């Protein structure tokens, strides 16, 4: 049995609630999980009626309650109807729901948390210091050694799993902030992720930072001074890791199955090939947290919110991964 899967519904003026409800309805008959939606009950019930979803939703009263689909809201009252896209009210609510879901995981009330999309700019405008959900959850949990992994598969069920050494920073700051410690952490967490997934091996490829991995120092020396020594140190500790490899070819070989995961040096180096392969099925998995957290690999898509056309595939994949990891852990 998987147990309890929590879903924080994200920005209520975006597509988060819609894709979450569609995904849960699509997956309901395929597993024995119990779902706790953390969000606005009135909004959720309107969407269930609008999209004619078969979700017999009940108010959450405790983990011993009979049922499969529950809703809870840590806020004092419901959200106003017809909030504009990016509303500060919705942004503050999204943070409250995210915090509530994470705290329930930390209290072991939930076996995993799936987080629907939020809008960073809206949250900052609403008065919060906010870099991203990954950083927010890491700070909340007091987890100092976390990393972002994106994973997904193509139509042939060939997987890419990409861990990031640096995340939400400018390109010009990457060389300065790319340290041996960050690369080591990404390698270690990527290897542990392979084990958590139950893969038969944990063969990790590490990208170079510069084109052609620096061409022996012809353009850039980060490979020589930082990346290669870090890879050698990891090898000496028994990790099955190779690199630095050129970023323009390594993802091809990973997709062919030569590697189980790739460590990318910066955000777009890893996410561009991942999204090219698995735009609709990509999942964000936060490695190193004391609880399981996954999310769909897309944003709030304000322009299509409420129209019924949002694709729930990435949310379905995020729920499936959360269930898999929770089942393996249990």
C-alpha positions in Angstrom: 0.0 0.0 0.0 1.3 3.5 -0.9 -0.5 5.4 1.8 -1.3 9.1 1.8 -0.3 11.3 -1.1 -0.7 15.1 -0.5 -1.2 17.5 -3.3 -0.7 21.3 -2.7 -2.8 22.9 -5.4 -0.5 25.8 -6.2 -1.7 29.1 -7.7 -5.5 29.0 -7.9 -5.5 31.4 -10.9 -3.3 29.0 -12.9 -3.8 25.5 -14.2 -2.5 23.8 -11.0 -5.9 22.9 -9.5 -7.2 21.8 -12.9 -4.3 19.4 -13.8 -4.2 18.1 -10.2 -7.9 17.1 -10.3 -7.7 15.7 -13.8 -4.7 13.7 -12.8 -6.2 12.3 -9.6 -9.4 11.3 -11.4 -7.4 9.6 -14.1 -5.2 7.7 -11.6 -7.9 6.9 -9.0 -8.7 3.4 -10.2 -5.1 2.4 -10.6 -3.8 2.5 -7.1 -4.8 2.1 -3.4 -3.5 5.5 -2.3 -5.5 8.1 -0.4 -5.3 11.7 -1.6 -5.3 14.8 0.5 -5.7 18.0 -1.6 -4.4 21.1 0.1 -6.3 24.1 -1.3 -9.5 25.9 -1.6 -12.6 23.7 -1.3 -15.0 26.0 -3.2 -12.5 26.3 -6.1 -12.0 22.5 -6.2 -15.7 21.7 -6.1 -16.4 24.2 -8.9 -13.8 22.6 -11.1 -15.0 19.1 -10.4 -18.5 20.1 -11.5 -17.2 22.1 -14.5 -15.1 19.2 -15.8 -17.5 16.5 -14.7 -14.9 14.6 -12.8 -15.7 11.5 -10.7 -14.1 12.6 -7.4 -16.2 12.0 -4.3 -14.4 14.7 -2.3 -14.7 14.8 1.5 -13.5 17.3 4.1 -10.4 16.0 5.9 -11.0 15.1 9.5 -8.0 12.9 10.2 -5.9 10.1 8.8 -8.2 7.4 10.0 -11.2 8.8 8.1 -12.9 6.4 5.6 -12.6 7.6 2.0 -10.1 8.2 -0.8 -10.2 11.9 -1.7 -10.0 14.6 0.9 -9.6 18.4 0.9 -8.1 20.6 3.6 -7.4 24.3 3.7 -5.2 25.9 6.4 -6.6 29.4 5.6 -9.3 30.9 7.7 -11.7 31.3 4.8 -12.3 30.5 1.2 -10.7 32.5 -1.7 -12.8 35.1 -3.5 -14.3 33.9 -6.8 -12.9 35.1 -10.1 -9.5 36.3 -8.9 -7.4 37.8 -11.7 -4.3 35.9 -12.9 -1.4 36.3 -10.6 -3.5 37.7 -7.8 -1.6 38.4 -4.6 -4.3 36.7 -2.7 -3.9 33.5 -4.7 -0.1 33.8 -4.4 -0.2 34.0 -0.6 -2.7 31.1 -0.5 -0.3 29.0 -2.7 2.5 29.5 -0.2 0.2 28.6 2.7 -0.9 25.4 1.0 2.7 24.5 0.1 3.8 25.0 3.7 0.9 23.0 5.1 1.6 20.0 2.8 5.3 20.0 3.7 4.6 20.3 7.5 2.2 17.3 7.2 5.0 15.4 5.6 7.5 16.4 8.3 4.9 15.2 10.9 4.6 11.9 8.9 0.9 12.4 8.2 1.7 12.2 4.5 3.9 9.7 2.6 4.7 12.1 -0.2 3.9 15.6 -1.4 3.1 16.6 -5.0 3.2 20.3 -5.6 1.2 22.0 -8.3 2.8 25.0 -10.1 3.2 28.4 -8.4 4.3 31.7 -10.0 7.5 33.1 -8.5 6.9 36.7 -9.7 3.4 36.7 -8.3 4.7 35.4 -4.9 7.4 38.0 -4.8 4.9 40.8 -5.7 2.7 39.5 -2.9 5.5 40.3 -0.4 7.3 37.0 0.0 11.0 36.4 -0.5 10.9 33.4 -2.8 13.3 31.8 -5.2 11.4 28.6 -6.0 9.5 25.7 -4.4 12.7 23.6 -4.1 14.5 26.3 -2.1 11.4 27.0 0.0 10.9 23.4 1.0 14.6 22.9 1.7 14.6 25.9 4.0 11.4 24.8 5.7 12.8 21.3 6.3 16.2 22.5 7.4 17.7 20.4 4.6 21.1 21.7 3.6 22.0 19.0 1.1 19.3 19.1 -1.6 19.3 19.1 -5.4 16.8 19.2 -8.2 16.3 16.2 -10.5 14.2 16.3 -13.6 13.2 13.1 -15.2 11.0 11.9 -18.0 10.7 9.4 -20.8 10.2 9.6 -24.6 7.6 7.7 -26.6 9.9 4.6 -26.6 10.0 4.7 -22.8 13.6 5.7 -22.8 14.4 7.8 -19.7 16.5 10.9 -19.0 17.2 11.7 -15.3 19.1 14.9 -14.8 20.4 16.3 -11.5 21.5 20.0 -11.4 24.6 21.2 -9.7 23.3 24.8 -9.7 19.7 25.8 -10.1 18.1 29.3 -10.2 21.1 31.6 -10.8 22.3 33.7 -13.7 24.5 32.2 -16.4 27.3 34.7 -15.7 27.4 33.6 -12.0 27.6 29.9 -12.8 31.4 29.6 -13.0 31.9 31.4 -9.7 29.2 29.5 -7.9 30.0 26.0 -9.4 32.0 24.4 -6.6 33.3 20.9 -6.0 30.9 20.6 -3.1 27.9 21.3 -5.3 29.0 18.9 -8.0 29.8 16.2 -5.4 26.3 16.7 -3.8 24.6 16.3 -7.2 26.6 13.2 -8.0 25.8 11.6 -4.6 22.1 12.5 -4.7 21.8 11.3 -8.3 23.3 7.9 -7.3 21.0 7.7 -4.3 18.0 8.5 -6.6 18.8 5.6 -8.8 18.8 3.3 -5.7 15.5 4.9 -4.5 14.0 4.1 -7.9 15.1 0.5 -7.6 17.4 0.7 -10.7 19.9 -2.2 -11.1 22.8 0.2 -11.2 23.6 3.9 -10.6 25.9 4.9 -13.5 26.3 8.7 -13.5 27.6 11.0 -16.3 28.9 14.5 -15.3 28.7 17.3 -17.9 31.4 19.8 -18.5 30.6 23.4 -18.2 32.1 24.7 -21.4 31.5 23.6 -25.1 33.3 20.3 -25.7 34.1 20.2 -22.0 36.6 23.0 -22.4 38.6 21.3 -25.2 41.5 20.6 -22.9 41.6 24.1 -21.5 41.4 25.9 -24.8 38.3 27.7 -23.7 37.6 27.5 -20.0 39.4 25.7 -17.3 36.5 24.8 -15.0 36.7 21.2 -16.2 40.4 20.9 -15.3 40.4 22.8 -12.1 37.0 21.8 -10.6 34.9 19.2 -12.4 37.5 16.5 -13.3 39.1 16.4 -9.8 35.6 16.2 -8.3 34.7 13.2 -10.5 38.0 11.5 -9.7 37.4 11.9 -6.0 33.9 10.4 -6.3 35.3 7.5 -8.3 37.8 6.8 -5.5 34.9 6.6 -3.1 33.4 3.8 -5.2 30.8 5.8 -7.2 30.2 4.7 -10.8 30.7 8.2 -12.3 32.2 9.4 -15.6 33.2 12.9 -16.7 33.4 15.7 -17.5 31.7 14.9 -20.8 30.6 17.3 -23.5 27.1 18.6 -22.9 26.2 18.4 -26.6 26.5 14.6 -26.7 26.1 13.1 -23.2 22.3 13.3 -23.2 22.2 11.3 -26.4 24.1 8.5 -24.8 22.1 8.7 -21.6 18.9 8.3 -23.6 20.4 5.2 -25.3 20.9 3.7 -21.8 24.6 4.2 -21.4 24.0 6.2 -18.2 21.3 6.1 -15.6 21.5 9.8 -14.7 23.3 12.9 -15.8 24.7 15.7 -13.6 24.3 19.1 -15.4 26.3 22.1 -14.4 23.5 24.7 -14.8 19.7 24.9 -15.2 19.2 25.1 -18.9 22.0 22.7 -19.7 20.0 19.9 -18.1 16.4 21.1 -18.7 16.6 21.8 -22.4 17.3 18.2 -23.5 15.0 16.9 -20.8 12.1 19.0 -22.1 12.9 18.1 -25.7 12.5 14.4 -24.9 9.7 14.6 -22.3 8.0 17.9 -22.5 4.6 16.5 -21.4 5.8 13.8 -19.0 8.7 15.5 -17.2 8.8 15.5 -13.4 10.7 17.6 -10.9 11.9 15.6 -7.9 13.6 17.3 -5.0 16.5 15.1 -3.8 17.8 15.2 -0.3 14.6 16.3 1.5 13.5 14.3 4.5 10.3 13.5 2.6 9.2 12.7 -0.9 8.4 15.7 -3.1 7.6 15.7 -6.8 6.0 18.2 -9.1 5.0 18.6 -12.7 7.6 20.3 -14.9 5.6 23.2 -16.1 4.3 26.6 -14.9 1.0 28.2 -14.1 0.0 28.9 -17.7 -2.4 31.7 -16.8 -3.4 32.1 -20.5 -5.3 28.7 -20.5 -6.4 28.4 -16.9 -10.0 27.5 -16.5 -10.5 26.6 -20.2 -10.4 22.8 -19.6 -7.5 22.3 -22.1 -4.6 22.0 -19.7 -2.7 18.7 -20.2 -2.4 16.8 -17.0 0.3 14.4 -18.3 3.1 15.9 -16.2 1.0 15.9 -13.1 0.0 12.3 -13.7 3.7 11.5 -14.0 4.5 13.4 -10.8 1.8 11.5 -8.9 3.0 8.2 -10.3 6.6 8.9 -9.2 5.5 10.0 -5.8 3.5 6.7 -5.4 6.5 4.6 -6.6 8.9 6.2 -4.2 6.5 6.0 -1.3 5.8 2.4 -2.1 9.5 1.6 -2.3 10.1 3.4 1.0 7.3 1.6 2.8 
